[in-house]
Amino acid sequence: MGGTMMSHGHRRRGGGMMARAIAHVIAGMLVLAAVWLGGLFWYAADVPRSSPSGAEADRPTDAIVVLTGGSHRLGTGLELLAAGRAKKLFVSGVYDGVDVQELLKLSRHSPTEMECCITLGYSADSTIGNAYETADWMRDQGFRSLRLVTANYHMRRSLLELSMAMPDVELVPHPVVAPTVHLDDWWMWPGTANLLVNEYNKLLVVGLRWAVRRAVRD
């Protein structure tokens, strides 16, 4: 009889401990979800709504770097080069078989105008690839500063990747506003919401790599 009562008591205590453990796990998951959601809204609010203007847009750098993958990026890079904002333009992540003349024609610029000042990179197929491809080119050129042209929602992650690949190079952001990305009330636009969530998750991964690298170096 006594043994049976003790057995029931152990089971009740064991069940209570299990319930508390489950409650703690659920509470922890809810906290993490709230932090993640808060970070997502912060990230979306921080995405630039316009391209640089005034002194920031006129500031010269050694190079202009365009990361392919979105509309208006190449055109913006070519306009900056034509305006004398840098000595050379590097386009990272170009498809094999595409040459400078073809890109200039597609962007409605004369191939004879700026062909001498443009270099195409073909090896990158991701943002981290863009960073290391660009770092190699910058090192070969002996350049110490660059103006980075990429989509506004992509800028923060790109800057992190480039800063890890070439920590001694000055990076000047030049975000391109993507017309198809609706940043106002973005949660009401499924395409934009999906894009921002995916980009935010990728940013978290890159941020973790950056933090680990700094911790190891320190």
Disulfide bonds with the S-S distance in Angstrom:
none
